[in-house]
């Protein structure tokens, strides 16, 4: 199983890049984790939020592979404990499909992205800054790996 993350936005501050990279380096090599950052669209007088979301959605879907299981991160999605998420990832892994997680831009994700998604996951019902979402996401991915491999990182 390979795992990809598509993010709409930018690299973020250096501290975000450093934290993100430190967790990515801890992931197992067989996951072949990759992150693709898609530049977000600028809001102008002639472009409202809906048109920006649609443009970004087209960019996102152009990156998605037909064989991937798509999991979008959105506050409207299902919430899990880390243990429940670990079981969910195990099930996805057993399906034999590669995973592609998507974090939309500040305006959200297009309806087309929601329709293409196989699953919607919420990190929290809180509205979180996008730079925190990517850090929480990658930390939880690492936590899942440690749970499934018996590593002592996760403590009950």
Backbone as CSV, one residue per row, in Angstrom:
resi,resn,N_x,N_y,N_z,CA_x,CA_y,CA_z,C_x,C_y,C_z
1,UNK,0.841,-1.173,0.000,0.000,0.000,0.000,0.889,1.241,0.000
2,UNK,0.555,2.166,-0.882,1.227,3.456,-0.922,0.251,4.520,-0.436
3,UNK,0.789,5.549,0.182,-0.045,6.617,0.723,0.428,7.957,0.173
4,UNK,-0.535,8.723,-0.319,-0.249,10.082,-0.787,-1.121,11.069,-0.032
5,UNK,-0.620,12.293,0.043,-1.384,13.396,0.613,-1.354,14.528,-0.393
6,UNK,-2.537,15.033,-0.735,-2.644,16.215,-1.590,-3.151,17.348,-0.716
7,UNK,-2.425,18.462,-0.749,-2.767,19.635,0.058,-2.943,20.822,-0.876
8,UNK,-3.996,21.600,-0.672,-4.146,22.869,-1.378,-3.599,23.941,-0.448
9,UNK,-2.614,24.678,-0.920,-2.019,25.720,-0.090,-0.598,26.005,-0.515
10,UNK,0.262,26.167,0.476,1.681,26.389,0.204,2.504,25.577,1.191
11,UNK,3.814,25.750,1.140,4.706,24.977,2.003,4.488,25.258,3.488
12,UNK,4.025,26.457,3.791,3.865,26.845,5.187,5.178,27.304,5.777
13,UNK,5.133,27.785,7.010,6.346,28.254,7.675,7.364,27.124,7.836
14,UNK,8.608,27.494,8.023,9.693,26.506,8.129,9.446,25.529,9.278
15,UNK,8.859,25.999,10.385,8.625,25.095,11.511,7.617,24.010,11.142
16,UNK,6.625,24.349,10.316,5.649,23.359,9.863,6.355,22.339,8.964
17,UNK,7.176,22.821,8.053,7.914,21.935,7.152,8.821,20.991,7.937
18,UNK,9.472,21.521,8.967,10.394,20.715,9.778,9.650,19.616,10.530
19,UNK,8.550,19.978,11.186,7.762,18.991,11.942,7.197,17.937,10.987
20,UNK,6.616,18.392,9.878,6.024,17.472,8.907,7.077,16.480,8.402
21,UNK,8.217,17.010,8.008,9.292,16.159,7.469,9.791,15.158,8.514
22,UNK,9.857,15.575,9.781,10.355,14.654,10.814,9.427,13.449,10.976
23,UNK,8.107,13.656,10.854,7.181,12.524,10.923,7.217,11.690,9.650
24,UNK,7.325,12.327,8.501,7.389,11.587,7.233,8.580,10.627,7.252
25,UNK,9.713,11.083,7.777,10.915,10.248,7.818,10.753,9.026,8.707
26,UNK,9.803,9.060,9.623,9.562,7.923,10.527,8.594,6.888,9.949
27,UNK,7.894,7.247,8.880,6.924,6.316,8.292,7.643,5.144,7.630
28,UNK,6.983,3.995,7.557,7.631,2.837,6.935,7.838,3.061,5.434
29,UNK,8.968,2.604,4.936,9.303,2.817,3.516,8.304,2.131,2.588
30,UNK,7.685,1.030,3.023,6.733,0.333,2.157,5.474,1.159,1.888
31,UNK,5.210,2.180,2.704,4.074,3.064,2.434,4.400,4.033,1.309
32,UNK,5.667,4.231,1.031,6.100,5.129,-0.048,5.328,6.452,0.005
33,UNK,5.300,7.054,1.187,4.516,8.267,1.403,5.017,9.415,0.527
34,UNK,4.078,10.083,-0.121,4.373,11.250,-0.958,3.377,12.347,-0.615
35,UNK,3.850,13.584,-0.682,2.985,14.735,-0.446,3.065,15.656,-1.654
36,UNK,1.909,16.062,-2.138,1.827,16.981,-3.284,1.084,18.220,-2.829
37,UNK,1.727,19.364,-2.949,1.089,20.624,-2.586,0.656,21.330,-3.866
38,UNK,-0.624,21.651,-3.925,-1.200,22.364,-5.067,-1.417,23.812,-4.637
39,UNK,-0.895,24.720,-5.414,-1.040,26.141,-5.085,-2.516,26.530,-5.096
40,UNK,-2.939,27.183,-4.010,-4.316,27.635,-3.903,-4.589,28.820,-4.823
41,UNK,-5.841,28.957,-5.214,-6.263,30.065,-6.080,-6.465,31.325,-5.240
42,UNK,-6.151,32.455,-5.820,-6.324,33.752,-5.146,-7.752,34.258,-5.352
43,UNK,-8.298,34.854,-4.311,-9.621,35.453,-4.424,-9.468,36.858,-5.023
44,UNK,-10.297,37.163,-6.011,-10.285,38.471,-6.660,-11.724,38.980,-6.742
45,UNK,-11.881,40.174,-7.294,-13.230,40.722,-7.480,-14.082,39.819,-8.368
46,UNK,-13.441,39.223,-9.362,-14.162,38.409,-10.347,-14.249,36.933,-9.970
47,UNK,-13.645,36.567,-8.858,-13.647,35.163,-8.445,-14.154,35.035,-7.023
48,UNK,-15.283,34.382,-6.862,-15.824,34.176,-5.520,-15.353,32.825,-4.971
49,UNK,-15.725,32.533,-3.737,-15.291,31.291,-3.080,-15.693,30.052,-3.871
50,UNK,-16.903,30.036,-4.390,-17.393,28.860,-5.144,-16.529,28.597,-6.363
51,UNK,-16.184,29.639,-7.121,-15.367,29.421,-8.319,-13.946,28.993,-7.941
52,UNK,-13.441,29.510,-6.825,-12.113,29.100,-6.354,-12.132,27.625,-5.962
53,UNK,-13.155,27.226,-5.211,-13.286,25.821,-4.800,-13.364,24.914,-6.027
54,UNK,-14.120,25.314,-7.025,-14.256,24.501,-8.238,-12.931,24.391,-8.995
55,UNK,-12.201,25.505,-9.116,-10.895,25.478,-9.788,-9.911,24.580,-9.038
56,UNK,-9.873,24.735,-7.729,-8.977,23.900,-6.925,-9.391,22.434,-7.000
57,UNK,-10.689,22.180,-7.016,-11.188,20.808,-7.141,-10.738,20.147,-8.431
58,UNK,-10.758,20.900,-9.526,-10.284,20.356,-10.811,-8.799,20.000,-10.740
59,UNK,-8.023,20.858,-10.097,-6.589,20.585,-9.932,-6.368,19.329,-9.089
60,UNK,-7.129,19.218,-8.019,-7.003,18.049,-7.136,-7.341,16.773,-7.901
61,UNK,-8.492,16.763,-8.553,-8.942,15.548,-9.250,-8.029,15.172,-10.403
62,UNK,-7.331,16.137,-10.976,-6.361,15.841,-12.031,-5.164,15.068,-11.471
63,UNK,-4.917,15.213,-10.178,-3.799,14.525,-9.517,-4.161,13.126,-9.036
64,UNK,-5.449,12.864,-8.858,-5.915,11.602,-8.279,-5.828,10.485,-9.320
65,UNK,-5.351,9.329,-8.861,-5.273,8.159,-9.730,-6.544,7.324,-9.572
66,UNK,-6.986,6.734,-10.668,-8.237,5.951,-10.656,-8.207,4.797,-9.661
67,UNK,-7.016,4.268,-9.400,-6.887,3.099,-8.533,-6.774,3.449,-7.053
68,UNK,-6.795,4.738,-6.733,-6.608,5.137,-5.344,-7.930,5.214,-4.578
69,UNK,-7.859,4.865,-3.329,-8.946,5.070,-2.382,-8.792,6.517,-1.900
70,UNK,-9.816,7.334,-2.080,-9.725,8.750,-1.757,-10.366,9.025,-0.399
71,UNK,-9.593,9.635,0.484,-10.075,10.003,1.811,-9.886,11.513,1.945
72,UNK,-10.994,12.234,2.045,-10.874,13.676,2.214,-10.970,14.023,3.693
73,UNK,-10.216,15.022,4.080,-10.266,15.504,5.455,-11.173,16.718,5.487
74,UNK,-12.230,16.623,6.272,-13.209,17.696,6.349,-13.909,17.605,7.702
75,UNK,-14.258,18.744,8.272,-14.889,18.737,9.588,-16.234,18.031,9.607
76,UNK,-16.825,17.777,8.438,-18.109,17.071,8.381,-17.949,15.549,8.370
77,UNK,-16.707,15.078,8.347,-16.458,13.642,8.243,-16.589,12.895,9.555
78,UNK,-16.292,11.617,9.486,-16.351,10.736,10.654,-15.141,10.977,11.549
79,UNK,-15.389,10.956,12.852,-14.308,11.106,13.825,-13.954,9.739,14.408
80,UNK,-12.680,9.561,14.736,-12.192,8.294,15.278,-11.238,8.540,16.432
81,UNK,-11.130,7.557,17.303,-10.003,7.528,18.222,-8.814,7.028,17.403
82,UNK,-7.634,7.141,17.947,-6.455,6.650,17.227,-6.540,5.136,17.010
83,UNK,-7.060,4.416,17.997,-7.201,2.961,17.846,-8.201,2.604,16.753
84,UNK,-9.329,3.327,16.700,-10.321,3.085,15.653,-9.751,3.407,14.274
85,UNK,-8.989,4.486,14.196,-8.372,4.864,12.927,-7.341,3.825,12.492
86,UNK,-6.649,3.264,13.457,-5.684,2.203,13.168,-6.377,1.003,12.520
87,UNK,-7.529,0.623,13.049,-8.307,-0.476,12.474,-8.794,-0.124,11.072
88,UNK,-9.219,1.115,10.891,-9.693,1.573,9.581,-8.564,1.483,8.554
89,UNK,-7.376,1.923,8.933,-6.231,1.853,8.017,-5.879,0.406,7.701
90,UNK,-5.972,-0.464,8.700,-5.730,-1.889,8.449,-6.702,-2.424,7.403
91,UNK,-7.973,-2.049,7.510,-8.963,-2.495,6.538,-8.662,-1.962,5.142
92,UNK,-8.265,-0.683,5.066,-7.894,-0.118,3.767,-6.685,-0.847,3.198
93,UNK,-5.729,-1.177,4.073,-4.528,-1.878,3.632,-4.883,-3.263,3.102
94,UNK,-5.803,-3.948,3.762,-6.218,-5.280,3.318,-6.943,-5.240,1.977
95,UNK,-7.550,-4.090,1.653,-8.240,-3.965,0.363,-7.251,-3.952,-0.802
96,UNK,-5.969,-3.705,-0.490,-4.944,-3.723,-1.532,-4.862,-2.450,-2.360
97,UNK,-5.651,-1.443,-2.022,-5.634,-0.199,-2.789,-4.683,0.808,-2.153
98,UNK,-4.143,1.657,-2.990,-3.343,2.773,-2.508,-4.273,3.854,-1.988
99,UNK,-3.787,4.638,-1.035,-4.604,5.672,-0.411,-4.141,7.054,-0.828
100,UNK,-5.097,7.940,-1.004,-4.808,9.341,-1.295,-5.682,10.192,-0.381
101,UNK,-5.040,10.881,0.564,-5.724,11.781,1.474,-5.694,13.178,0.870
102,UNK,-6.769,13.932,1.065,-6.863,15.276,0.480,-7.249,16.287,1.552
103,UNK,-6.458,17.369,1.626,-6.764,18.508,2.478,-7.023,19.683,1.548
104,UNK,-8.233,20.201,1.571,-8.599,21.311,0.696,-8.016,22.627,1.155
105,UNK,-8.295,23.666,0.397,-7.835,25.007,0.717,-8.710,25.661,1.767
106,UNK,-8.434,26.923,2.075,-9.191,27.641,3.106,-10.691,27.744,2.821
107,UNK,-11.070,27.668,1.554,-12.492,27.754,1.197,-13.192,26.400,1.219
108,UNK,-12.427,25.324,1.379,-13.016,23.992,1.412,-12.762,23.211,0.138
109,UNK,-13.537,22.156,-0.040,-13.403,21.249,-1.188,-14.641,21.317,-2.066
110,UNK,-14.442,21.062,-3.345,-15.549,21.110,-4.301,-16.478,19.910,-4.121
111,UNK,-17.680,20.077,-4.619,-18.653,18.982,-4.610,-18.107,17.792,-5.400
112,UNK,-17.378,18.071,-6.471,-16.788,16.997,-7.286,-15.798,16.174,-6.466
113,UNK,-15.047,16.810,-5.589,-14.116,16.073,-4.726,-14.872,15.188,-3.749
114,UNK,-15.944,15.735,-3.163,-16.753,14.935,-2.236,-17.372,13.730,-2.948
115,UNK,-17.821,13.927,-4.188,-18.431,12.824,-4.946,-17.415,11.744,-5.283
116,UNK,-16.175,12.146,-5.569,-15.127,11.189,-5.936,-14.583,10.443,-4.714
117,UNK,-14.714,11.055,-3.536,-14.136,10.483,-2.319,-14.802,9.166,-1.937
118,UNK,-13.999,8.265,-1.415,-14.495,7.013,-0.868,-14.849,7.148,0.607
119,UNK,-14.247,8.167,1.241,-14.462,8.333,2.671,-14.139,9.772,3.066
120,UNK,-14.814,10.250,4.114,-14.573,11.595,4.640,-14.210,11.465,6.121
121,UNK,-13.037,11.976,6.484,-12.500,11.851,7.836,-12.369,13.239,8.457
122,UNK,-12.835,13.379,9.687,-12.701,14.627,10.423,-11.678,14.443,11.534
123,UNK,-10.683,15.316,11.562,-9.728,15.298,12.665,-10.367,15.857,13.928
124,UNK,-11.335,16.763,13.735,-11.994,17.418,14.852,-13.196,18.184,14.327
125,UNK,-14.162,18.411,15.179,-15.286,19.273,14.805,-14.873,20.748,14.850
126,UNK,-13.717,21.015,15.435,-13.185,22.374,15.448,-12.712,22.755,14.054
127,UNK,-12.754,24.023,13.737,-12.137,24.502,12.510,-10.676,24.747,12.831
128,UNK,-9.799,24.043,12.132,-8.367,24.117,12.410,-7.631,24.852,11.291
129,UNK,-6.585,25.594,11.624,-5.753,26.180,10.573,-5.136,25.054,9.727
130,UNK,-5.047,25.279,8.438,-4.567,24.226,7.538,-3.159,23.747,7.876
131,UNK,-2.315,24.631,8.385,-0.963,24.188,8.744,-1.012,23.198,9.898
132,UNK,-1.982,23.351,10.806,-2.117,22.402,11.902,-2.706,21.087,11.407
133,UNK,-3.606,21.159,10.445,-4.239,19.945,9.916,-3.170,19.006,9.359
134,UNK,-2.244,19.553,8.590,-1.225,18.662,8.014,-0.322,18.058,9.080
135,UNK,-0.052,18.815,10.153,0.783,18.275,11.229,0.017,17.205,12.012
136,UNK,-1.239,17.484,12.346,-2.049,16.491,13.066,-2.222,15.240,12.208
137,UNK,-2.474,15.427,10.910,-2.636,14.292,10.003,-1.392,13.403,10.013
138,UNK,-0.221,13.997,9.804,0.992,13.180,9.668,1.366,12.531,11.006
139,UNK,1.088,13.233,12.115,1.355,12.631,13.421,0.442,11.436,13.642
140,UNK,-0.836,11.551,13.260,-1.763,10.432,13.423,-1.393,9.262,12.517
141,UNK,-0.911,9.559,11.320,-0.464,8.491,10.428,0.711,7.740,11.055
142,UNK,1.641,8.491,11.629,2.764,7.857,12.326,2.271,7.063,13.537
143,UNK,1.332,7.634,14.288,0.783,6.949,15.460,0.133,5.620,15.054
144,UNK,-0.600,5.632,13.957,-1.232,4.407,13.455,-0.168,3.360,13.130
145,UNK,0.882,3.806,12.467,1.983,2.886,12.139,2.549,2.260,13.413
146,UNK,2.777,3.091,14.441,3.356,2.553,15.676,2.381,1.617,16.385
147,UNK,1.090,1.944,16.349,0.091,1.046,16.947,0.101,-0.310,16.255
148,UNK,0.138,-0.298,14.931,0.062,-1.541,14.169,1.353,-2.356,14.216
149,UNK,2.448,-1.692,14.546,3.719,-2.419,14.591,4.172,-2.732,16.013
150,UNK,3.351,-2.361,17.014,3.693,-2.673,18.407,4.737,-1.748,19.006
151,UNK,5.017,-0.638,18.365,5.982,0.347,18.865,5.374,1.050,20.084
152,UNK,6.174,1.407,21.083,5.624,2.003,22.317,5.251,3.497,22.212
153,UNK,5.304,4.104,21.042,4.976,5.525,20.894,3.602,5.855,21.458
154,UNK,2.596,5.042,21.130,1.231,5.287,21.603,1.076,4.636,22.987
155,UNK,0.666,5.453,23.931,0.448,4.924,25.288,-1.016,5.121,25.662
156,UNK,-1.612,4.113,26.263,-3.000,4.212,26.723,-3.078,4.778,28.105
